[in-house]
Amino acid sequence: MAPRRIAKLVCAVAFGGFGLAAEIHASAGCQNIVLMQRGSSRLRLAAPTRPSFTIANNSFMKDGEPFVIRAGSIHYARIPRGYWRDRLERVRALGLNTITTYAFWNFAQEEEGKTLWDDQRDIVAFFELAQQLGLLVIFRPGPYICGEWEMGGLPAWLLRRENIRLRTYNEPYIEAVDRWWGELLPKMKPLLYSNGGPIIMVQLENEYGSFGDCAGNPDDAKYMFHLYDLATKHLGNDVLYSTVDGGEDNEDTKLVLARGSPWRGNASVLATIDGGVLDDYSQHFAAQRSFNAPGRSPKMWSELWVGWFDFWGFRHHTQTATHIGDGVRAMANTPGASFSLYMVHGGTSGTWAGANIYVMHGVELMYQPDISSYDYNAPISEEGHHGVGKNEGDMFEAVKSAIASSYGLPAYDEPPPLPLGTYDPIDLTDWAPLLDNLDALSTCRMEVPQGQMFPSFEQLGLSRGLVVYTLARSRRFGPIPLLHFSYEQLRDYVQVLVDGRQVGTAYRADVPFNNIVFVPPGSTMSLVVESMGRVNYGHHLAEHKGLLRHPPLRGMWTARCIRFPLETLDRLNWTAIPANLATRTGRPIFRRGILRVTGQPHDTMISTRGLSKGFMWMNGRSIGRYWEVKGPRHSIYVPAPYLRSGVNELVVFDFQDKGGRKTVDTTTHTDWGEWNYFGSSWTTVHSGNSDLESFNAVTLDRPV
């Protein structure tokens, strides 16, 4: 039932008990009511007003009363739909009254022209559920979102558009944004607070001052104005609009706000700020107020960082519960300060995890892809339990206590903990070697013309997954003493196979320490290239993926795509694993095993100890990446909604499977074990009776 229809019904019921006939003029819901008592003249009464969320006197005003937003960031795309209610109930039990979430463009439109709103993508259902639970919503539709998500939420197919420039006023980019918001925003209009829904504020772009410069670049300012015009076209002016900037740069907040918003002193859009926990926030709020229009600057810290994300090869990021609790308490005790905890619950990114480029003084130093877990050391952990901080502190209780110090204990109880248990070990009894199944798995195939470079993922029409560059069987080639992969060429991980066996690997982030492979003589060569995650922050969003170089040997090369999400698992040619097959070097292989569930499924973790590097799927659904030699995570979360009573199929793809029997175990332990940035710094290959370690660098840019 539409909100206006509801208003008419409520008004009719409200006055029906007084023997009065109500004549309702629906032009503004319930705002014009004429009452007629039998035998009397008309009597006009004041009517209930439409719901409103506005700003006055530097305060948020909800239905005319001052209101403080106590929010937490939580992402529908990172939570199984079956657990949306559980996680939202935990958010309100923390003492929060609002959630903040992004719209993930590439999650809805991984393929151009095809939009999916099913299952975990149903953002409307997520917002409706939040409202049922008494939570308001701050909506962040991007189009760029950052969020440690693949390409900051932008779809990779944008990179196939000629002359495109992202996140500025550029016709190919703007045309795509217009079409996306033209589908997304009309779905949101009935959900605005003024229309009886939960959405109180809409954020334009995200931390734009760290990318663009509205004060110095007319195209950047034009871009932001265009987003505002587009939003008001679809949503109108009965909702607050905002931007966020500030804390992520170690610069003067005022300068970052000016770069990120062209609305200095303009009441149309509220500039808000973000950053980590502090003892005192007054200086930043003062900068915010000086930027916004007079009387139109409620204190709003749109991301209060209460944790941090993790990337491969580095230790798990944690803070003490005391430190985070003290920072949240300082915010809660700041009079009139609204805030949103980032993240209140992180969830799981899976193969949608993004990446960063570490830059110092303008020099690109390191590629840092994020792990599959987005636990974030948040108050609510990935599996929905209390987050555990450094020194085993309870992050949930620390934050709850901090908020309660100013606002009292929450009105809602926390749901009971979801059971987390183990199952019997899973024997991986069947296998399907990657190279034997290329025709079944491939979603594209391209011959590489002689003398030309390998095609990139974008040239192949591939957003996420693997590309296998294969040299057809030819006359036997001699050894390549030093096959070199430069930082600029390798995007992001390559496995070198000769005659089907691994002879070495290279990883972009290890360059220049591990970027050389000794290639022994052979008849065929395959280069399996994995995109480890597209950059989600900074000025490297438009990077292309693949092996951006010429083939290392002359001959007939073919490029094949293996697209994620991998929807071709059912095409694999499974056979029993030969009992006596074991090798020293390994090769890329899919394995399959059965997890048996008796009764109602419960959450579990799959230990990745004993594996090398790869991916897992449970009942055809991707559950994430693993990389044992790097860490820091050595277990993969399997939520109960992904399981069923009886038989469950686990598929494991391992780059360096060495054959023989293999079993994986389940555990109740979130394994934040060893981490090792240089964990694969030496490439060891087996040729004949000798092990060869490769080092020193010679660049081979042309075929040999």
N, C-alpha and C positions, 0 to 999 in steps of 0.2 A: 504494500500500500504506500502510495506516495506521501511524503511528509505533509503536503498541503491538505490532502484528503484526511490524514490523521487529525490535523488541527481542527478541521471542520467538525469531525465526529466528536472530538473532545469537548468543543464548545457546546454542541447540541446536547450532549449528556450533562454537562455542568449546569445548564439552566433548565433542563427538562423537569427536574423535581420540584420546581417552584410554581408549577401551573402556568408557565410562560411559554409562548411560542417564540422560537428564535428565528429571525430572518438573517442569514449569514451571507455577507458579501465576501466572496472568496478571493478577491483581488490581492489580498495580503494575508492569506491564512485566516486568522481569527481576529483581525484588527478592526473590522467594522461590524459590530453586532447591534442589531436593532431589536429590542424586546417589546413584545406586544401582549399585555395582559387583557383577557377578555373584557370588553366593555370599557376599556381605557384607551387613552391616547398613547402614542409611541414614546418610549423612554430609552434614550441612548446611553449605554454604559461604557466605561473604559474597558478595553479588552486586554487579555494577556499579550505581551509583545513577543516578537519573533526571537528565537535564541540568538545571542550575539556574543562574539568574542572580539574585543577591540583593545585599543590602547588609549589611556587618558592619564594625564598627570604622572608620566613616567611609570605607569603600572599597567599590567594586563588587567582587563576587565571582562569577567565572565558573567554575562547576563546582568551587567551593571554593577557588579561587586568586584573589588580587587581580588586578584587570583595569582598564586605563585605556581608555576609549572615545576613539578618534580618528575622528570622524565628519565627514561632509560632507552638506549638504542638496542633494538632486537630486530633481526632480519628474517622475514618469512622464508626467503630462499635458502637459508642455512639450517632450517629446522624441518624435520619430517612433519607433514601436515597432521599426522596423528598425534603429534606432541605440541601443536600450537597452543591448545588450551592449557596444558600443563605448564608450559613456560610462561604464558601470560599470567596465570594465577600466581606463579612465583614472583613475577615482577611486581604485582600489586601488593603481595605479602611483604615486600621489601620496604613498602611505604611510599611507592610512586603512584602518581595519578595519570600519567601520560606515557605513551611510547613514541619513539622516533624510529622511522624506517625509510629506507631507500626504495625506489622502483628500479629494478635491475633490467635495463634495456636488453642486453644481450642474452639474458636468461629467457626473456619472452620472445625475442626475435633473433635466434641464432642464425636463421636463414633469412635472407632478405625477402620481404613480401609474405612471410609466414609468421603469424603471431599466435602464441600458445598461452592460454589462460588456465590450463588444466592443473589439477593436483597441487603441487607445491608452488605453482606460479599464480595461483588465484589470490591476488592481492586484495581484491574486493572482499572475499570471504574472510581474509585475515583481519581486515579493518572492522568488518561487521562483528566478528568474534570479540575483538578488543572492546568494542562498544558494549556488547552484551555483558562484559565483565567490568564495566564502569570505567574504562580507560579512554582518555582522549588520545588524539594522534597528531603528531607533527610529521607531515608528509614531505619527503625529499625526492622529487622526481628527476633530479639531475638536470640535463641528460647525462652529464658526467657525475659519478658518485665517489670515486676513489675506493674506499672500503676494503682495500686489500683484495679486490675482486678483479678477475681477468679484464685488463684494459680499462679499468675504472668504470665498468658497466657498459662501455661503448662496444657495439658489435664490430668484430674484425672485418666484416664484409665492407665496412666503410672504406677500408684501405685499398679496395679495388677500384674506387672512384677516382677518375682522373683529376689531378690538381686539387685534391682535397686538403684542407687544413682544419684540424680539429680544434674545437673550443674557441672559436673566434667567428666573426661574421665572414663566412665563406660560403658561396652559393651551394656547392655540392653538399656541404655539411648541414647547412640550414634547411635545405630541402628535405633531408632525411629526418632531422629533428622535428620539423613541422608535421611530417607524416606520423612519427612515433607519438608525439604528444597529442596529435589529432585522434589517435586511437585510445591513448591512456587517459587523458584528462577528462573527457566526457564521462568515463566510468566513475570518476572521483566526485563529480559535481553533486550527485545526490547524497554523498557522504560528508559534505561540508557541515560544520556545526550549525551554520545559519539555516541549513536545510534539514536539521534534525539528525545529522550524522556526527561522527567523532572528530573530524579533521578541523583543527583550530588554526593551523599555520602551514604554509607551503613555502619551502625553501627553494630558491633559484640557484642552480649550479652548486658547486661545492668548493670551498677554499680557493676561490678564483684568484685571489690576490697572490697566491703562490705560483700561478701560471701566467695569467694575463696582466694587463695594466690598463685599467679603465681611465686612469688619470693621464696616461701618456700615449695610448694607442686608440685612435678613433674606432677602429674595427672591433676592438675588444669592448669598448663602451656600447657600440651599436649592437653587438651580440647580446649583451646583458639586457639592454632595452628591448630587444626583440623577444627574449625569453619572457619578460614581463608582459609585453603586449600579447604574446601567444597564450600565456597563462590566463590573463584577464579575459581574453576572447572566449576561452572554454569554461572558465570557472567564475568569472565576474569579479566584483570588488567587495563581496561580502565575506572575505577571508583575508587574514593577514599574510603578507609576503615578506620573506626575509632572505638575507645572505649570511654566510658565516666565514670568518677569517680571523687571523691573529696569532694563535698560539703556536702554530707549527713552524713559524719562522722566528729566529732569534733576532728580530728587528723591532723597531718601534711599531707598536700596534696601530697607531694612527696611519702610518705609511702603508701598511698591509691592507687596512680597511679601504683606503683610497684606491689602491690598485684593484681590489676585488669588487667594489661597488661604485657605480656612477651616481648614486642617490645621496650624496653628502647633503645634509640639511633638508632632505626631501622626505616628506612623511609617507610616500608611496610604498617604500620598502624599508624594513627594519634591518639595520646591520647588527649582527650578533658576533660573538667571539668564541674561540675554543682554545684548548690547551690542557696541560697537565695539572695535577692537584698542587695547591699552594697553601701557604699559611695565611695569605692576605690577597684578596682579589681586587681590592679597591682601585689600584692604579689602572688595571685593564678596564674595569667598568667605567672609570672616568674617561678613558680614551673612547670607549664606545659612546658615551653620552655626548662627548664633544663632536662626534661625527654625525649623529642622528639629529633629526629636527627637534627643536625645543619642545619639551613635554612629551616627546614621542619615543623615549628610550628606556623602556623597562630593562632592568639588568637581565641579560640572557646569555648564559654560557652554554652554547649549543652542543659542544662535545667536551665533557669533563673526563679526561682520560684516566680511567681507573685500572688500566692494564696495558698490555701491548701484544703485538702479533709476533709470530715466530717464523724464521726462515731456515732453510736447510743448511746444516753445518755450523749452527750457532746454538748456544745454550738457550733453554726455555726461559723466557722473560717472566720474572716474578718481582713483586714488591711485598713488603711486609704488610699484613693486615692493619697494623697500627698506623703505618704511614698513609695508606689509602684512607682509612677511617678518619684520621685527623684532617686530611685534606677535604673530605666530604663534609665533615663537621664544620670546618671553617666556612665552606660554601653555604651550608644550611643555616648557619648563624649570621650570615650577611643579610641584613634587613632587605626584604623584597627581592632577593636574588633567585631567579629561575635558572634551572640547569637541566642537562641531560647527561646521564652517565654513559660513557662510551668505553666498552660495551657493558650493558647490564647482563647480557647473555650473548656469547659469540656464536656458538654452534659449530657447524662443519662446512668448510668451503669445498672439500673434495677436489676434483680436477678443475674447478673454477677459481682456484687460488691465483692471486696476481703476483706481482714482483715489483721490486724497486731497483733503481740504479743509484748506488751510493756515489755522490759527487762531493768533492772537496775543492773549494776555491775554483769552481768552474771546470774541474778536471774529472772526467768519468773514471771511477776507480774500480767499481765492483758491481756485478749483477747479483741480486739477492732475491731469488724466488721464495715465495711463502709456502709453508707446509699445508697439508690438507686440513688439519685441525685449526679451527678459529676459536679455540678455547679462551684466548685472550687474558687468561688468569682473571677472568671476570667474577663478580659475586656469585653468579649462577654458572656452573661449569658446563663444558660441552655436553656431558651426559645428564645435566639437570640437577646435579647435587650442589652442595655448598662449595664454592671455589676455595682452593687451598693456596695461601700465599707463602712467601718465604718464611722459614721457621715454623711451618705448619699452622699459620694463623688462619682463622675462619673469615674469609672475605665477605661472605654474606652477612654474618652477624656484625662484623665491624661497620659495614655500610648501613645496615638496618639501624644499629644503635646511633650512628652519627645523624641520620635523618630524624630519628625519634627525639633527639636532643632538642630539636626546635619544633617539631610538628606532632610529637606524641607517637605512641605505638600505632601501627597500622590497624585498620578495622577488619582486615582479612587475615585468616590463618594461612600458614604455608601448607601446601598439599603434602601428604606423606611422601617420603623418598621413593622413587621408582626402583624396583628391584634390579640389581646388576649382578649377574651370576655367570657361571661357566657352563659349557656343554662338553660332551666327549670330544677327544681329539679328532681332527678332520684329516683323514687319509686322502691325499691328492693322487688318485689312482689312475686317472686318464690324462693324456696330454695331446697337444696339437702344436707342433713347431711352427713358429711364425712364418718362416720362409716357405714352408710347404703349403701354407694356407693363404698366401697373398692374394690369389685370384678371388677367393671366397670373401676376404675381408675388405678388399680395396673398394673405395668409393670413387676413385679417379685413377687414370693412367695417362701418362704423357711420355712420349719419346723425347730424349734430349738431343737436339741437333748437334752435329759435330762442331766443335769450336765454341759452343755457347756455354754459359753458366748453367748450373742446376736451377730448375724453377723453384721459387719460394713457395711457402704455404699459400700466400695470397694469390700467386699466379695459378696455383692449382685449385683455388676456390676452397681452401681448407682453413678453418678457424682454429680448431684445437685438435691435438692428437699426435700422430706419428706420420712421417714420410719415409719411405724406404727407397733409396736410390740404388739400383742394381745394375751391375755390369754383366751382360749376357756372357754365357760360357764362350771362351775364346781360346786362342793359343795361350799356352802357359806364360804368365808374366813373371818377371824376375822380382827380387825383393825391392821394396822402397825403404831405404835405411831410415829416413826421417820424414814421415808424413806429418806435416805441421798444420794445425788449425789455429787461425788467429782469432782474437777477441771479436773483431768485426765480422768475421765469416761465420762463426759458430753460434747458432741460435736454436737450441741452447746446449743440448747434450747429444753426442754421437757415439754409436757403437760401430766399430769396424769389424766386419766379418769377412774372412777369406775361406772359400769353400765351405761356408755354413758355420764356421767356428769363430768365436771371438778372438781377435788378436790385439785388441786394445780399445780404450774409450777416451773421450775428452769431454770436458765440461767447461762451459764458458767462464764460470766464476773462478775456475782454477787457473786460468791463463794468467801469467805465463808459466806456472809451475807444473801443469799437467796438460800439455796441449800437443804432444808429439807421440806418434805411434809407429813402431817398427812393423812393417808389413812384410811377411815372409812370402816366398813364391807361391803361386796358386793359379787356379783357372777361372774362378769367379770371385767377385767382390760385391758386398752389400754394405751400405752405410745407412744405419737406422737412426733417424734424427727425431728427437723429442722436443717439442715446445714445453718448457718447464713453467710457463706462465707469462702472460703479456704484462708489460709494465703498467701499473695503475696510478702512478703518481709522478709528477714532474713533466719534463719536456721530451720524454722518450716514448710517449704513448703510441706513436705511429711506426714503431719498429716492425720490420718484417721478420718472419720466422723461416727457418730452414737452414740449409748449408749454402751460404751465399758466396760461392766460389765455383771455379771450373772443376770438372771431374779430375781426379788425380791420375787416371789412366785413360788412354785413348781407347775407343771402342763404342759399342752400342749400349748406352745407358737408358734406363727407364725409371721414371719416378711414379710411385704409387702412394695414394693417401689411405690412411687408416683413421677415420674420423671419430672424434668423441662428441657426444656420447656414443659408445660402441654398440650399435644396434644390430650388429652382424654376428654376435656370439653364437647364435643358433646355426650359423653356416659352417662353423668349425668342424673339421673332420677329426673326431676324437678316436683315439686308440688307446689300448692299455699300454702302460709304460713298461718297456722291456726291463726285466729285473736286473740284468747284468750290464745295463748301459750306464756308464759314468765317465765323465771327462774332467779334465783339469781346468779347462778354460771357459766352458759354458757357452750357451747360445740362447737366443730369445725364444721362450716357450710358454704356451698357455697350459695350465694344469687345472684339473677339475676334481672336486671332492664333494661329499655330502655331509651337511650338518643336520643332525636329527634332533627334532624338538618334540618332547613329550609334554602334552598339555599346553598351557598358555605360554607363548614366547615371552622372554624377558630380555632386557638389554645385556650386551656382552661386549668384550673387547677381543679382537684377534691379535695375538702376538705376531710380530713380524721378525722375531729372532730366527736366525737360520736362513733367511731369504737374502736377496741382494738389493735389487732396485726394481720397482715395477708398480703395478696397479692391482686392485681387487674389485670384484663385483659380487654382490649377493643377490641371488634370484634375478639376475639381469640388471640390477641397479648398481651404479658405480658407488663405492664407499670410500675411495681415496687412493692416494699414492703412498708409497713407502720407499725409504732409502737408508738401508741399515748402516752403511759405512759413514754416512753423514750425520744422521740424527737431526734434531734431538728427540724426535718422537719414534717409539718402537712398538706402537700398538695402534690399531684402527678401531674406532667406535662403530658398533653395529647396533642401531636402535631396534627395539622390538617391533615397531611397525614395518620394518623391512623383512621380518621373519614370519613364518607361518607354522602352525602345528604340523608335524610330520617331516617330510623331506625338504631340505633347502639346499640349493646349489651354490657352492662357492667356486668362483673362477679366479685364478691367480695368474697374472702375466708377469714373468720374471725375465729381465734382460739377460741374466747370467746363470741360467739353470744348468747345473752340471749333471743332471740325470740321477738315477737311483731313486729309492723310495723317499718320499717327503711327506711329513705330517706337520700340520700347524695346530697350535693350541689356542684355546680361548682362556681369558683371564678376567679378573675383576680389577686389575691394576692398570691405571693409566701410566704407561711406561715412558716417563721422561728420563731416559737413561743417558748413555754417552752421546756426546756430540763431538764432531771433528771436522773443522773447516777444510783441513788438508787431508781428509781421510782417504782420498784416492789419488794422492799426489804422485804415486809411481804406477806406471802401467806395466804389468808383468804379462808376458805372452809366452806360450809354449811352442817351440818348433824343434822337432826332432827330440834330442835328449837334453837340450839346454834351455834354461829360462833366460829370457832377454829383457833387461830393464832399459827403458829408453829415456834419454835426457839430452840436453843441448838442443838448440833450435836452428833449423834451416827452413826458410819459407819456400814452399812449392806452390806457386800461384797458377802454374800452367801444367797440363798433363805431361807425364813422362812416358 
